Amino acid sequence: MSERRLRAAQAANELDFISHGPAQTERVGQRLGELLRPGDLLLLIGTFGAGKTHLVKGVVRGLGSDDLVTSPSFVLVNEYRAGGAWRGMPIYHVDLYRIAEVGELATIGLEELWSGDGVCLIEWPERAAAITPDAHLAVFIEHLSETKRQIRLVPHGPRFVELITAFKGTAP
């Protein structure tokens, strides 16, 4: 597929939702999780309290895990395990908020997380923009009100255009 056609397909496959609370944000995440496979990278972009961790809770549940999801703000990376249908693949939940410069990322092996045998979800990905792969799903979460959030899914690369196409067939 030519780069021009790929960009057109990506734009045509962007999805927007309005979430009316944490449970609805988690349901969107769950539907996404059901479609993920090893090597998928999701970049979660939003301000404090926008709902990034709620989305991750849903993704983890969608991957068949009962693990308790918490924000990895102080530990940088939490690892969960997917359920049996996903053969216990690792789910890496990364929070880069406390990263001041790209050099600090070498200590957590970030590139190994997104190129490994699991799914990688990164909060505050702009801290790693210089090294982030071109192929990913950007998930923008915007705080609209106390209960409302806008969730926008933007695919980057053929795998993520395919993911959004499949998601449209299963959207909540």
C-alpha positions in Angstrom: 0.0 0.0 0.0 1.4 3.4 -0.9 2.1 5.9 1.8 -0.6 8.2 0.5 -3.2 5.5 0.5 -2.1 4.3 4.0 -2.5 7.8 5.4 -6.0 8.1 3.8 -6.9 4.7 5.3 -5.6 5.7 8.7 -7.7 8.9 8.6 -10.8 7.0 7.4 -10.4 4.6 10.3 -10.1 7.0 13.2 -12.8 6.5 15.7 -14.3 8.9 18.3 -16.4 8.0 21.3 -17.9 9.9 24.2 -17.5 8.0 27.4 -19.9 9.0 30.2 -18.0 7.4 33.0 -15.2 5.1 34.0 -17.2 1.9 33.4 -17.9 3.0 29.8 -14.2 3.8 29.3 -13.3 0.4 30.6 -15.8 -1.2 28.2 -14.1 0.5 25.2 -10.7 -0.8 26.6 -12.2 -4.3 26.9 -13.3 -4.4 23.3 -9.8 -3.2 22.2 -8.2 -5.8 24.4 -10.2 -8.6 22.8 -8.6 -7.7 19.5 -5.0 -7.2 20.5 -2.2 -9.6 19.8 1.5 -10.0 20.7 3.6 -7.0 19.5 0.7 -4.5 19.6 1.6 -1.0 21.0 -1.0 1.4 22.3 0.0 5.0 23.2 -2.3 6.5 25.7 -2.4 10.3 25.5 -4.3 12.5 28.0 -4.0 14.7 31.0 -4.0 13.6 34.6 -7.4 12.1 35.5 -8.5 11.7 31.9 -9.1 8.0 32.2 -5.9 6.3 30.8 -5.7 3.8 33.6 -9.4 3.0 33.4 -8.9 2.2 29.7 -6.0 -0.1 30.6 -8.2 -1.9 33.1 -10.6 -2.7 30.3 -7.8 -3.8 27.9 -6.4 -6.1 30.6 -9.9 -7.6 31.2 -10.4 -7.9 27.4 -7.3 -10.0 27.3 -8.8 -12.4 29.8 -6.8 -11.3 32.9 -8.1 -10.9 36.4 -5.0 -9.0 37.5 -5.5 -5.9 39.6 -4.6 -2.9 37.4 -3.0 0.1 39.1 -1.1 3.1 37.7 2.6 2.4 37.5 3.5 6.0 38.2 6.2 5.2 40.8 7.5 1.8 39.4 7.3 2.8 35.7 6.2 -0.6 34.5 3.5 -3.0 35.7 3.3 -6.4 34.1 0.0 -8.4 34.0 -0.7 -11.8 32.4 -3.3 -12.4 29.8 -5.8 -15.3 30.2 -5.6 -18.8 28.7 -6.9 -17.8 25.3 -3.9 -15.6 24.9 -1.6 -18.2 26.5 -0.6 -15.9 29.4 1.1 -13.4 27.2 2.6 -10.4 29.1 0.8 -7.1 29.2 3.1 -4.2 29.9 1.6 -1.1 31.4 4.1 1.7 31.3 3.8 5.2 32.8 6.5 7.6 31.6 5.4 10.7 33.5 8.4 10.7 35.7 10.9 10.4 32.8 12.8 13.6 32.3 14.9 12.6 29.3 15.1 9.9 26.8 18.4 8.5 28.2 16.5 7.3 31.3 14.4 4.9 29.2 17.4 2.7 28.7 17.2 1.5 32.3 13.6 0.1 31.8 14.2 -1.6 28.5 11.2 0.1 26.8 12.1 -1.0 23.3 12.2 -4.6 24.5 8.7 -4.3 25.9 7.1 -3.1 22.7 9.0 -5.4 20.4 8.5 -8.5 22.6 5.9 -11.2 22.9 3.3 -9.2 24.7 1.1 -6.1 24.4 2.5 -2.8 25.5 0.4 0.2 26.8 2.2 3.4 27.4 0.9 6.4 29.3 2.7 9.7 28.7 4.3 8.4 25.4 5.5 11.9 24.4 8.4 11.4 26.8 9.6 8.6 24.5 8.6 10.2 21.2 12.1 10.1 19.8 12.3 6.3 20.0 8.6 5.3 19.6 7.9 3.0 16.6 5.9 4.5 13.8 3.4 1.5 14.0 1.1 1.9 16.9 -2.5 2.8 18.0 -2.7 6.3 19.5 -5.5 6.6 22.0 -6.3 10.2 22.9 -8.5 10.7 26.0 -9.8 14.2 26.5 -11.4 15.4 29.7 -14.7 17.1 28.7 -16.4 17.3 32.1 -16.5 15.6 35.5 -18.0 12.5 33.9 -17.5 12.8 30.2 -14.4 11.9 28.2 -13.7 11.9 24.4 -11.8 8.9 23.3 -10.2 9.0 19.9 -8.5 6.0 18.3 -5.9 6.8 15.6 -4.2 4.0 13.8 -0.6 4.3 12.6 0.4 1.5 10.3 -1.4 -1.3 8.5 -1.8 -3.5 11.6 -3.6 -0.8 13.4 -5.8 0.1 10.5 -6.8 -3.6 10.5 -7.4 -3.4 14.3 -9.7 -0.4 14.0 -11.6 -2.1 11.1 -12.2 -5.1 13.3 -13.1 -2.8 16.3 -15.8 -1.1 14.2 -17.4 -4.5 13.8 -17.5 -5.0 17.5 -17.9 -1.4 18.9 -19.9 -1.0 22.0 
